[in-house]
Amino acid sequence: MNDSLNGSPDIGRLYVISGPSGVGKSSIVDAVLEARGAAFSVSATTRDSRPGEDDGVDYHFVTQEEFEVMVQHNELLEWARYGGHLYGTPRRPIEDHLGQGRDVILDIENEGARQVKDAMPEAVAVFVLPPSLEELERRLRSRGDTSDADIERRLAVAERQIDEAPSVYDWLVVNDDLDTAIEHMLDLIP
């Protein structure tokens, strides 16, 4: 953990942005990264890469054994199992960016957000909400690349995430309109 996070202008801030699958979180994160020039934390995962994903850009793709070594050596700021795979945030790049005065944005799930807030209470955590579960289902179905079973699973996970959000996050932002949600997020990330 970076012990020098004291609000000094020379130290960056850590922002955690979370939300259920299909809520528009990636679009919001991309807009914030572009507007603020923040660093994006690339997570490590044990899942296989998907077409179009690049190692070190989208994720650090590692084996189960490599991930377990990272956990044992305390090289992860947070980690969790999600969808049958392990995901975690490498600690060193975050500490390096923060120490250089650069803000960092994490895009992680609730369990990871809890761990980050425990390790770095000064981190600002924001959860992106859909206007309703019905609208979230409509968005997931409109993608056209998700099976009915996967949509049902994602909706069940989303419901649980939404229920937990007020106890984990500092701010909740409803993505009813993408441009408005981006404006709200930019207000929270000066």
C-alpha positions in Angstrom: 0.0 0.0 0.0 1.2 3.5 -0.7 1.6 5.1 2.7 1.9 8.6 1.3 -1.7 9.0 0.2 -2.5 12.1 2.2 -4.4 14.3 -0.2 -1.2 15.9 -1.4 -1.4 17.3 -4.9 1.7 15.3 -5.7 -0.1 12.0 -5.0 -2.7 10.5 -7.4 -6.1 9.3 -6.3 -7.4 5.8 -6.7 -11.0 5.4 -8.1 -12.9 2.2 -8.2 -15.8 2.0 -10.7 -18.1 -1.0 -10.6 -21.4 -2.0 -11.9 -23.3 -5.0 -13.3 -22.6 -6.4 -16.7 -24.5 -4.5 -19.4 -24.8 -1.3 -17.3 -22.5 0.8 -19.6 -19.7 0.9 -17.2 -17.0 0.4 -19.9 -18.3 3.3 -21.9 -18.3 5.5 -18.8 -14.8 4.4 -17.8 -13.5 5.1 -21.3 -14.9 8.6 -21.3 -13.4 9.3 -17.8 -10.0 8.0 -18.9 -10.1 10.2 -22.0 -11.3 13.3 -20.1 -9.0 13.0 -17.0 -5.9 11.4 -18.4 -6.0 8.8 -15.6 -4.2 5.5 -15.7 -6.3 2.4 -16.1 -5.4 -0.6 -14.0 -5.1 -3.8 -16.1 -6.3 -6.7 -14.1 -4.8 -10.2 -14.0 -7.1 -13.1 -14.8 -6.9 -16.9 -15.2 -9.6 -16.9 -17.9 -8.6 -17.4 -21.5 -8.3 -14.3 -23.8 -11.3 -13.6 -26.1 -10.9 -12.7 -29.8 -9.5 -9.1 -30.0 -8.1 -9.0 -26.5 -4.4 -8.3 -26.0 -2.3 -9.5 -23.1 -1.2 -6.5 -21.0 -3.8 -4.3 -22.5 -7.2 -5.8 -21.8 -5.9 -8.2 -19.0 -2.7 -9.9 -17.9 -3.6 -13.5 -18.8 -2.0 -15.8 -16.3 -2.2 -19.4 -15.3 -3.9 -20.6 -12.1 -0.4 -21.3 -10.7 0.9 -17.9 -11.6 -2.1 -16.2 -10.0 -1.7 -18.2 -6.8 2.0 -17.1 -6.6 0.9 -13.5 -7.0 -1.6 -14.0 -4.1 1.1 -15.7 -1.9 3.6 -12.8 -2.5 1.0 -10.1 -1.7 1.4 -8.8 -5.3 -2.3 -8.1 -5.7 -4.2 -5.2 -4.2 -7.4 -7.2 -4.4 -8.6 -10.5 -6.0 -11.7 -12.5 -6.3 -13.2 -15.4 -8.1 -15.9 -14.4 -10.6 -17.6 -16.6 -13.2 -15.3 -19.6 -12.3 -12.1 -17.6 -12.9 -9.7 -15.6 -10.7 -9.3 -11.8 -11.3 -7.0 -9.5 -9.4 -5.4 -6.1 -9.4 -1.6 -6.0 -9.5 -0.4 -3.7 -6.7 2.9 -2.4 -8.1 1.6 -0.5 -11.2 -1.1 1.2 -9.0 1.4 2.3 -6.4 3.8 3.6 -9.1 1.2 5.7 -10.8 -0.2 7.1 -7.6 3.3 7.9 -6.4 3.9 9.8 -9.7 0.8 11.9 -9.0 -1.3 10.1 -11.6 -4.9 9.1 -10.8 -5.8 5.4 -11.3 -9.1 3.9 -12.2 -10.0 0.3 -11.3 -12.9 -1.5 -13.0 -13.7 -4.3 -10.6 -16.5 -6.2 -8.9 -18.0 -5.7 -5.4 -15.7 -8.1 -3.6 -12.6 -6.4 -5.0 -14.0 -3.0 -4.2 -14.4 -4.1 -0.6 -10.8 -5.2 -0.4 -9.5 -2.0 -2.0 -11.5 0.1 0.5 -10.1 -2.0 3.4 -6.6 -1.6 2.1 -6.9 2.0 0.9 -9.9 3.7 2.6 -9.1 7.0 0.8 -10.0 5.4 -2.5 -13.2 6.7 -4.0 -15.6 4.0 -5.0 -18.5 4.5 -7.4 -21.1 2.0 -8.5 -23.0 2.4 -11.8 -26.7 1.4 -11.5 -29.1 0.6 -14.3 -32.4 2.5 -14.2 -34.1 -0.8 -13.5 -33.4 -4.6 -13.8 -35.8 -4.7 -16.7 -33.7 -2.1 -18.6 -30.6 -4.0 -17.8 -32.1 -7.2 -19.2 -33.1 -5.2 -22.3 -29.5 -4.0 -22.7 -28.1 -7.5 -22.3 -30.5 -8.9 -24.8 -29.8 -6.2 -27.3 -26.1 -7.2 -27.5 -27.2 -10.3 -29.3 -24.1 -12.3 -28.1 -25.4 -13.6 -24.8 -27.4 -16.8 -24.2 -30.7 -16.7 -22.3 -29.0 -18.8 -19.5 -26.1 -16.4 -19.3 -28.5 -13.4 -19.2 -30.4 -15.0 -16.3 -27.1 -15.6 -14.5 -25.9 -12.1 -15.1 -29.2 -10.6 -13.9 -29.1 -12.7 -10.7 -25.5 -11.4 -10.1 -26.6 -7.9 -10.9 -29.4 -8.0 -8.4 -27.0 -9.2 -5.7 -24.4 -6.5 -6.6 -27.1 -3.8 -6.6 -28.3 -4.9 -3.1 -24.7 -4.7 -1.8 -23.7 -1.5 -3.4 -24.9 1.0 -0.7 -22.7 -0.7 1.9 -19.6 -0.8 -0.3 -19.5 2.3 -2.4 -19.1 6.0 -1.7 -21.3 7.1 -4.6 -24.1 5.5 -6.8 -24.6 6.8 -10.4 -27.6 5.8 -12.4 -26.9 5.2 -16.1 -30.3 6.2 -17.4 -28.7 8.3 -20.1 -25.0 7.7 -21.0 -24.0 11.4 -21.4 -25.6 12.3 -18.1 -24.0 9.4 -16.3 -20.6 10.4 -17.7 -21.1 14.0 -16.5 -22.0 12.8 -13.0 -18.9 10.5 -13.0 -16.7 13.4 -14.1 -18.1 15.5 -11.2 -17.0 12.8 -8.8 -13.5 12.4 -10.4 -12.1 16.0 -10.6 
